[in-house]
Each structure stands twice: as C-alpha cells, then as structure tokens.
Amino acid sequence: MATPRTILHVDLDAFFASCELRRRPELRGLPLVVGGGQESHPGQRRNPGRGVVAAASYRARPSGIRSAMPLAEALRRCPELVVLPVDIELYAAASREVFRVFHQYTPLVEPGSLDEAYLDVSGSGLVHGEGATIARAIQERLKAELELPASVGVATSKTVAKIASDLRKPLGLVVVEPGSEEQFLAPLPVERLPGAGPKTTAKLRLLGVSSLGQLAAAPAHLILEVVGPGGGTLQARARGEDPAPVQPPGLPKSISREETFARDVADRAELDDMIRLLSAAVGGRLRAGGLTAATVFIKLRFADFETLSRRTTLAAPTCADLDIARSAALLLRAAWQPGRRARLLGVGVEGLQPVGPQLGLFDEVDRRSERVDSALDDLRRRFGGSAISRGTGALSAPRDWNRDHLDEVSGS
C-alpha cells in the first residue's frame, strides 16, 4: 500500500495589508485596507472612484469589509478606515522572501499566487520532521523572521489542504490525518470546495445538497445531470480524493494584461492607444520569458458589464509589440459597437513556445521589430520602466500582479 502524501497549503493572512503593516508599524491596531490609487487617512478628503479593496486587515473585517468590495462601500461602512495604495513591487519582494523559506523545506512548491502555495513535503520527513512539524516551523519562521502571519493546512491532497488552511484564519494550523478526509469535509458547506463556483453551488442547493457530505453521498447520475461532466470529479473531491500532484511552474498557457478605465471610454482613438500599451506589456513579458505566441486575443467589457472576447491565430509566432498590437487592433475593430462605452480592455496571447533556433537570413527582415523591442527592453532595465517606449501614455500598474511577479518568486 502506497504511503500517503503530505501536502501543505500555506496561505499568507491578509498579505498586502500585512506587508503594509510591516512597513508602517504605527498603523497596527487601525482598520486598514489596500486598494485604489492614492493614499488616504482618516480626516483627509477621499475620492475612491472605481477603486476596490485588494486586501483588508483583520481589524477592518468586523465592519464587513472584504476583498473586491468597492472602496466607496468600505468607506461608508468604516469612515475611519485607513486606505493605502497598492504597492505591488513591495508585495512581490516580500513574496520572494516567503518562497525562499518554502524552498528550504522542499523543491516541490507550486505557487497559487503571490501569497499562497502548495508544498509537497512527503520526502522531507527525515530532515525536517512530519507534516505538522514542518507546517508549524514555516508558520513560526514567517512570523518571526518576516513579520508575516500565515495559515497552513496539512493533508494528503491539495484540495483538502487548501480547505483546511482557510478554516481558522488568521494564524491557523489545521491537520487532517490520513483516512479522516471524508469525515473532516462532510459537515462543511459546498461553497468551501475549491472549484465549486456560485452557479454550481446554487444548482446543488436546489437539489438539497448544501454540505460536502451530502455532495459525496448524492447519486452520481443526478450530480452529473445537474452539474455536467465535471460532476464526478466534484464528488470525488468532496470525499477528499484528489490525486493532482504539486507541480512547480512550467511554461505558462497564456500571458495577458488588462486595464479598467477610470471613466468609461467611447473614443476609439483612446482605445487604440490602450491597445498599443497593453500589447507592449504583453510583448515585454514574452521576451523576458524567451517566448513567442501563436494566438492573440482581446477582452472588451462595456459600461453595462457585457463582456466580449475575440481571438486570432497569427501567420507566424511572434514576441514583437507591433505584431501583437496590429492583430489586437483588428480584433477590437471587429468587436467594437459604435455608440457604446468601454469599461475595460485587455490584450493577451496564447499558444506559447520557447524561442527556437537562430532564424535564417530570409526571416531577418520580419524580425526587425523584435530586435528593436529587445533593445528598448534593455534600456528600460538599465534606466527604469518608463525610460523609453513606443506610443504614448502608461498603464496604471507597470507590471501584472500575478503573472510577472509570480514567475520571479516561484523560481526562488
């Protein structure tokens, strides 16, 4: 019989807010959120606009403040709220410190975002002890060395470990012993199951299935009929059965950037400018990873929240900003509906592959744009991200929170 795996899910508690409190200890004890674009303190004039809460400290949560809540609503609920702007470079630096700790216990680290990861410590017992011992050591080190609180779940699968880490926040440590997974999960609401979104859980509740135990015991044919082909996997995970391995990052499936406008935009010229900026951000990320892309896609969200996506396959894989921008502009032209206003615009690429061998003579003319882009990348690395660029304007965030930085921390 195979030895059960030991999987940890480590989830930093209110990570962005914790990073800010580490930098600004004088704010400890105050209700605090990270979000928006300008710093705000009690008594100052506030203009939250369309900003949303990126993270809320545990002092802010008794007022009902949660991530993704509009800042205007958060300020209404808690007028004394301290609002700090997002500083993703600070959080990425802290995340690299965190992942360095993880890698001291196992090479099998799968990041979920800047502030969470799965660790397979099945082979670490002889050096570092059993799973609970490793979890406690990591938790204590993050708090003592980095001043960052974390909650940890320990189980035989990624699904159960993730659920466990979320049960006793902050600074929780929940260990699910091998063989007790189904019993542990049974009383929990179906909303606790990762991957069971609002539409799925609403369908299950209409069937009278409100707990994971009820989901596990329900007739399989009924779940398949209501949920669809993924119903079998959903039931297995509700029993704690999840063979998915912890996978250190490999080649990404896609790269994208999107921008939510401060005001709705009806001017096509302004949208075309944003296409160029977003395409440059995507192209830069491709070149930094030594990748080319075969497909370009756009995402367009109108003011009424209707969202469209369009994609096209390129004649040849590329990492050139202009190639991406030209294709994205054509997609926007086809998707645009005159008279409507845009709330959000995104550009992305798929079909990624490593840059191949040295190109031949007849390819050189077509690759001139890529060489120019690479030279501009080098200048930006040397003199700063805004040193030089094609086109006009700038994105509200210079880098992509959970793409650009996640690649850096995962390789610690």
Secondary structure, DSSP 8 states (H G I E B T S, - for coil): ------EEEEEETTHHHHHHHHH-GGGTTS-EEEESSS-B-TTS----TT-BEEEE-TTTGGGT--TT-BHHHHHHH-TT-EEE---HHHHHHHHHHHHHHHHTT-S-EEEEETTEEEEE-TT-HHHH-SHHHHHHHHHHHHHHHH---EEEEEESSHHHHHHHHTSS-SS-EEE--TT-HHHHHTTSBGGGSTT--HHHHHHHHHTT--BHHHHHHS-HHHHHHHH-TTHHHHHHHHTT----------S-SEEEEEEEEEEEE--HHHHHHHHHHHHHHHHHHHHHTTEEEEEEEEEEEETT--EEEEEEEEEEEE--HHHHHHHHHHHHHHH--TT--EEEEEEEEEEEEE--S---GGGTTTTHHHHHHHHHHHHHHHH-TTS--SSS---SSSS-TTTHHHHHHHT-
